[in-house]
């Protein structure tokens, strides 16, 4: 596997959570640097050493709501 993609979203309770597309890998953290470390650890735990993806792509999603006045 060359690349794995994670969708990263802000948690309603604060912090962030991430989920891999096409794999059952999920993690969360209070801040972005901690989340990146958690994602690396989760990927290492999920794959065998010779099967790990070379690139981890983080896709940040931000939802905003606007009121119509």
Backbone as numpy.savetxt, mean C-alpha at the origin, in Angstrom:
# Nx Ny Nz CAx CAy CAz Cx Cy Cz
8.06 -12.01 -11.09 7.21 -10.83 -11.09 8.10 -9.59 -11.09
7.85 -8.71 -12.00 8.65 -7.49 -12.13 8.17 -6.38 -11.20
6.83 -6.23 -11.07 6.28 -5.10 -10.33 5.02 -5.51 -9.58
4.81 -4.91 -8.42 3.57 -5.07 -7.68 3.03 -3.67 -7.39
1.72 -3.53 -7.48 1.08 -2.23 -7.28 0.25 -2.26 -6.01
0.43 -1.23 -5.19 -0.37 -1.06 -3.98 -1.22 0.20 -4.12
-2.48 0.10 -3.74 -3.36 1.25 -3.64 -3.27 1.74 -2.20
-2.93 3.01 -2.02 -2.76 3.61 -0.70 -3.85 4.64 -0.48
-4.55 4.52 0.63 -5.63 5.46 0.96 -5.49 5.92 2.41
-6.00 7.11 2.68 -6.06 7.59 4.06 -7.15 6.82 4.79
-6.87 6.45 6.02 -7.84 5.74 6.83 -8.79 6.74 7.48
-10.07 6.44 7.58 -11.01 7.34 8.25 -10.64 7.59 9.72
-9.95 6.63 10.32 -9.54 6.74 11.72 -8.17 7.41 11.89
-7.59 7.85 10.79 -6.25 8.42 10.82 -5.23 7.42 10.31
-4.15 7.91 9.77 -3.13 7.03 9.22 -3.46 6.63 7.80
-2.87 5.54 7.36 -3.00 5.08 5.98 -3.13 3.57 5.94
-3.76 3.07 4.88 -3.76 1.63 4.65 -3.45 1.38 3.18
-2.89 0.21 2.92 -2.49 -0.14 1.56 -2.90 -1.58 1.27
-3.27 -1.80 0.01 -3.62 -3.16 -0.43 -3.01 -3.38 -1.81
-2.50 -4.58 -2.00 -1.89 -4.93 -3.28 -2.96 -5.34 -4.27
-2.77 -4.95 -5.52 -3.67 -5.38 -6.58 -3.23 -6.76 -7.07
-4.15 -7.71 -7.06 -3.85 -9.04 -7.56 -3.18 -9.97 -6.57
-2.95 -9.50 -5.35 -2.35 -10.33 -4.29 -3.05 -10.00 -2.98
-3.10 -10.95 -2.08 -3.73 -10.74 -0.77 -2.71 -10.19 0.21
-2.30 -8.94 -0.02 -1.35 -8.28 0.86 -1.97 -6.97 1.31
-2.09 -6.80 2.61 -2.68 -5.60 3.20 -1.80 -5.15 4.36
-1.70 -3.84 4.57 -0.99 -3.31 5.72 -1.45 -1.89 6.00
-1.10 -1.39 7.17 -1.47 -0.02 7.53 -0.37 0.59 8.39
-0.48 1.92 8.61 0.51 2.62 9.42 -0.02 4.01 9.75
0.65 4.65 10.70 0.26 6.00 11.12 0.78 7.08 10.18
1.87 6.79 9.46 2.44 7.80 8.56 3.04 7.12 7.33
3.40 7.92 6.33 3.88 7.38 5.06 5.21 6.63 5.21
6.22 7.18 5.89 7.47 6.41 6.01 7.28 5.04 6.66
6.45 5.00 7.71 6.16 3.72 8.37 5.39 2.79 7.44
4.48 3.34 6.65 3.71 2.53 5.70 4.64 1.90 4.66
5.59 2.68 4.16 6.54 2.13 3.17 7.33 0.98 3.76
7.78 1.11 5.00 8.49 0.02 5.66 7.60 -1.21 5.82
6.34 -0.98 6.22 5.40 -2.08 6.40 5.09 -2.79 5.08
5.00 -2.02 4.00 4.75 -2.62 2.68 5.93 -3.49 2.28
7.14 -2.98 2.45 8.33 -3.79 2.11 8.34 -5.10 2.91
8.06 -5.00 4.21 8.04 -6.20 5.05 6.95 -7.18 4.61
5.77 -6.65 4.28 4.66 -7.51 3.86 4.98 -8.23 2.56
5.62 -7.53 1.63 5.99 -8.14 0.35 7.03 -9.24 0.58
8.01 -8.97 1.44 9.03 -9.98 1.73 8.43 -11.22 2.38
7.42 -11.03 3.24 6.77 -12.17 3.90 5.89 -12.97 2.93
5.32 -12.29 1.95 4.37 -12.93 1.04 5.04 -13.76 -0.05
6.21 -13.33 -0.51 6.88 -13.99 -1.63 8.13 -14.73 -1.16
8.47 -15.78 -1.89 9.75 -16.45 -1.69 10.86 -15.49 -2.13
12.07 -15.60 -1.55 13.13 -14.65 -1.88 13.42 -14.48 -3.37
13.37 -15.55 -4.14 13.66 -15.44 -5.58 12.43 -15.06 -6.40
11.28 -14.88 -5.76 10.05 -14.52 -6.48 9.56 -13.11 -6.16
10.29 -12.38 -5.32 9.88 -11.02 -4.94 9.87 -10.10 -6.15
8.90 -9.19 -6.23 8.91 -8.21 -7.32 10.10 -7.27 -7.15
10.59 -6.77 -8.27 11.73 -5.86 -8.23 11.29 -4.42 -7.91
10.04 -4.09 -8.25 9.53 -2.74 -8.05 8.21 -2.80 -7.29
8.07 -1.91 -6.30 6.80 -1.74 -5.59 6.27 -0.37 -5.98
5.14 -0.35 -6.66 4.52 0.89 -7.14 3.39 1.27 -6.18
3.46 2.48 -5.63 2.43 2.96 -4.72 1.52 3.93 -5.46
0.24 3.62 -5.50 -0.75 4.48 -6.15 -1.58 5.13 -5.04
-1.35 6.43 -4.81 -2.05 7.15 -3.75 -3.40 7.64 -4.25
-4.45 7.34 -3.48 -5.80 7.75 -3.81 -6.27 8.70 -2.72
-6.78 9.84 -3.13 -7.29 10.81 -2.16 -8.72 11.17 -2.56
-9.63 10.95 -1.66 -11.03 11.30 -1.90 -11.36 12.62 -1.24
-12.00 13.49 -1.97 -12.44 14.76 -1.42 -13.92 14.95 -1.74
-14.61 15.60 -0.84 -16.03 15.89 -1.05 -16.20 17.38 -1.10
-17.04 17.83 -2.00 -17.37 19.24 -2.13 -18.85 19.43 -1.88
-19.19 20.44 -1.12 -20.60 20.77 -0.90 -21.06 21.72 -1.99
-22.27 21.54 -2.44 -22.86 22.47 -3.41 -23.64 23.49 -2.61
-23.21 24.73 -2.70 -23.85 25.79 -1.90 -24.97 26.44 -2.67
